Amino acid sequence: MDTVSPLPGRSDAAAIASSVVELLEVLWGGGRDLVAAPVSVSQLRVLYVLEASDGINLRTLTQALDTRPSSASRLCDRLEAIGLVQRTPSAASRRELELHLTASGRAFLAGLRADREQSLQGVLEAMTAADRRALMSGLTSFRAAAVGVTAQRTTPGVPGGEPVADESGHDGSGHDVVQGVRDVGPARSA
């Protein structure tokens, strides 16, 4: 019996995936990588969106996060105060500000990913080559499905939300909003 699984004895894919997430949390120190970091999980989401869609405005970020403008603004206030995000005047409109990751913000994300990848490396090395290939195949399929589910939140005509982007996935200023919401970072291959 898997003592880590939230639903012992269940063999369905969702329970197994949940169990794997819990193991990753343990592997990464029970979330200590974020506790030691200067950002919350919500602020980390902001950094991921800005990394993929640099220069978006607060309205677009609010829609990508599916939150209130005041909440998104406070998240940006905190991130700007610690030097990870910068607001600059928009070249397109004097009334808007663009949101950008700073060099420190990019370095923070790179460091976080490097730490997590290093933690995973030992586990991956303990697996057989065939199991690693199977894992990569499964994770690739899982990521593609997750991208599709996430894209529904930003697709016009889908119940439950106002469109964020046009049919091409852009917000009108040339930024690919759908890709920014879909990705939690660059796809990696092993």
Secondary structure, DSSP 8 states (H G I E B T S, - for coil): --SSSSSTT--SHHHHHHHHHHHHHHHTTTTHHHHSSS--HHHHHHHHHHHHSTT--HHHHHHHHTS-HHHHHHHHHHHHHTTSEEEEE-SS-TT-EEEEE-HHHHHHHHHHHHHHHHHHHHHHHHS-HHHHHHHHHHHHHHHHHHHHHHHHTTSTT-TTS---S-TTSB-SSS-BHHHHHH-SS-----
